[in-house]
Amino acid sequence: MAEPPSSAITSKGQVTIPRQLRQQLGLRRGSRVCFVLVGDHIEVRPARYADRSAKGLWAAQNHSQTCSRRFRPGLCAAAVIGLDTNILARYFVEEADADAVTVAQREAAQRLIESGDALLVPTTVVLELESVLRGYYRFSRQQMEQVITVLLAMPNVNLEDHVEIEQVLAGQRDGLDYADALHLASCRNCTALASFNQRSLAGPARQLNLQPRVIIST
């Protein structure tokens, strides 16, 4: 029987999660994990985040056990359920003064997302979700980054374009607006992106040496 993967604890108490386990859990750079003591051993699980916003509380339920089935590219359309923006908003936000309809919708969203069924989040939904959570629920840039990180780590949730969304996260960390970062990521196979937006797109992209280059049309 093959030995399970292992790593040594450093003098600072740090430990590296082996690559094959990171891949199986969908963990990437920036992903957060939680450590749970179970009997005489420790379980490492993808972490959910809890943070209060002006109009809501971001739920912090553990999804690592309920979301257990991997999304498999190539599944027939009938086997995949697409998610609308309102489903994700209900899932991530718990409103203290929610009415009965809102509470019922949130419970339904939790059952669906944590069912383990293969789910698809279109890029357009991610863009609208950012607008709703930032604009209406007053989520901070960091909170929104955590939402996307959680979606990327969910084993049964497939984003329409993982590479694109990961580039968006990187762009946001560099200070780009979410929509501008998405425009740039969507044009990643182009030689350039033409824009009149010098202040928040062309200037920062040039300073950060991001690709494709942004050109100002004249």
C-alpha positions, 0 to 999 in steps of 0.5 A: 500500500502506497504511503500517503503524501506528507510534508514536514512542519517548519520551525514556524509551524507552517506546512505545505499541502502536497500538490496532488491534494491541492489539485483534488481540493481545487486549492489555488494560490490565495485559497484559504483552508481551515484546520479541524481537530477530529479525534487524534488527527487534523482535517484540512478543509477549504474555508468559508468566510464570515464577514459582516457588510452594511446590509447583510452577513456573509454565511459561513457554513462548511461546504467541503463535505456536502459539495463532494462530486467533481464537475466533469467537463463534457457532461451533457447539458441535461446533467448541468444546472446553470446558476442565476445571480439571485441564487448566488446572492441568496447563498452568500448573503444572510440578511438579519431582517429577512422576510419569510420569502427571502429565508425560504429562497436562501434555504433553497439556494443552499440545498441546490449549491451544496447538493453536489450536483454539477453546476455552471456559473456563467461569466455574465453572472459573475459580473452581475454578482459583483455589481449586486454584492458591491453596490447593494450589500456594500461588500468590500473588494476583499470580501468580493475576492473571497466570494470568487475564491470560494466559487473557484474552490467548490468541487461541483461548481464550474465557472464558465472560464476558470482561467479568465476569472483567475486573471480577474482576481489577479487584476483586482489584487493589482488595483484594477476595477472588476469590470476592467479586469474582466475586459482585459482577461476576456481579451487575453488572446488579442494583441491589444485592447482599445479603450478611451479609459486612461485613468482606471484601465490603460494607465494601471495596465501599462504600469503593471505591464499587463497583457494584452496592452491597452491602447488609447484610440485616437 
